[in-house]
Amino acid sequence: MTRAFGAGVLAVQARARRYRTEVTERRLLLVNGPNLNLLGTRQPEIYGSTTLADIEKSVTALAAEFGFEVRAVQSNHEGALVDAIQAARTDCAGIIINPAAYSHTSVAIADALTSVELPVAEVHLSNIHRREEFRHHSYVSAVAEMVICGAGAAGYEYAVRYLVGRV
């Protein structure tokens, strides 16, 4: 199922995937990959002028409206992201992830997301399908329940709304 939201596209995958059934946690893990710590200054013509701190603040505020907490993690190191994803298995209800460049290269992150048995929303600030050919494929998209790309920082808010309604 695909729906248009402004300049972006929201794709929700209907898939038979096993999730933990005993989830009672009211916490979301927000994961941001390499170079996203530079948001607001790095290529604003592509990624916008919103900073990562701004995104974390808006995601936290929106999630709180639904009674959810947010644990935010950003790293330029693949293993640190895998560790954070694995830790979510015991105390989170869902994961919002912008894997950034690791979208196109990391089987390890995709495997970690599969192993935690939580719903996953993948977010990209830019429309990766209108960029360089190598950005058109995401290993994470194959395991995510929904993918939002090209909606800018608002994509994170769409992901929050989806996950809180999902869990």
N, C-alpha and C positions, 0 to 999 in steps of 0.2 A: 504494500500500500504506500503510495507517495502522495504528499500534499504540499502545495506551494505556500510559503510564508514569506511574503515580501520578495526580497532578492534571493532568499535561500530556499532550500528544498529539505523537507523532512521526510525521511523514509523510515517506516516502521516495518520490521520484518516479523512476519508470523512464522514462528518456528517451534517445533516440538523440542524444547530444551528443558532439561531438568534443573529445577531450582530448589533450594532449601525450603522446606515447608514450615519450619518452626521460627521463621523470622519474626521477631517482635521488636527489634531494634528500630529506633527512629533516628537513624544517622545515615547520611550519604557520604561516600568518599568522593572527593573532587580531585582528580589526577590531571596534572598538566606536565607535558613532556619538555624536551630540550628547546631552549631559546625562548620559551614563553615567559620567562622571567624578564625579558627585554621588551615585552609588549608596551606600547605607548611611544616607544622610541625606535623600534626596529621596523623598518619598512611600513610606516603608517598608511601608505597608499594601498597596501595589501591587507594589513592586519588591523588597521584603525588606530585611534589614539587612546583607546581605553587601556588602562594598565591591568596587570594581573591582580594587583591589590584591589582595584575597582571591581573586577569580576568576582573575586572571592567575597568581597563585601556584599555585592548584590545577590549572589547565590546564597550566602548565609542568611541574609535578610528574608529572601523569598522562602527558603526552606523553613525558616522559623515561623512564618505565617501558617504553615501546615503542621507545625509541631515537630519539625525535624532539626537535628543538628547537622553541621557539616564539618568534616575533617578534610582540610586542604593540603595537598602535597604537590610540590613542583620539584623536578630534578632533571638535570642534564645527563643523568646516569641511568642506563637501562635497568641495572640490578636493583637500584633503589626504588624504582617504580614497581618492579616485580614484587619486592618485599612489601611495599605499601598495599598493593593489591591483595597479596596473600593474607596480610594482617586483617583486611576488611572482612574476611570470611567469618570471623567470630563476633564482629560487633557492628556491622553495617547492613543496611537493607537494600542498597543499590550503589552503583558506581557511575559517575559521570567522568568521562575521560576525553581529553584532547591529547592524543599521543604524539602530536606534531610529527616530526620527521620519522619517529619510530613506527608510525602508521604503515609506512611503506617497506619496513625492513624487519620488524620484530615479531618473529614467531613466538619468542619467549613471553612477550606481553600478551599476545593472543592466547597462549596456553594458560597463563596465569589467570586471565579473565574467565576462561572456560572452567578452570579448576575450582574457583571460589563459589560457583553455583549461585550467582547473584545477577539480577537484571542489569544490563549495561547500556548506557546511552553514550554514543560517540559524537563528539562535537568538533567541528573545524570552523574557524573564523572565516576563512575564505572558501570559495567554491573550488575544491581540489580538482573537479572535473573540467574546469576551465583554465587550468594551469598546465605546467609541463607534464608531458606524458607519464613520467615516472611517478607522479603524484596521484594518478588516477586509480591506483590499486591500494587498498588498505587491508592488511591482515586483520586488523581489529574489526572492521565492518562485518567480516564473516562471522564473528561471534557476538556482535552487538545486537540488541533488540531494536534499537533505533539509531539512525545516523542523521545528523544535522550538519549541513555544510553551506557556507555562503551567507549565513544570517548574522554574521558579526557576533558581538558579545551577547546579543539577544538569544543566540543559539543555546547558551548555557541555561537561560531561564526556561526555554522550551523543554530542555532536558530535565530540569527540576520538576516542572509541572507534570511531565510524563511519568517520571519515576515515583513521585509521591502518589499519583493516581494508580500506579501499577502495583505498589507493594502494600 
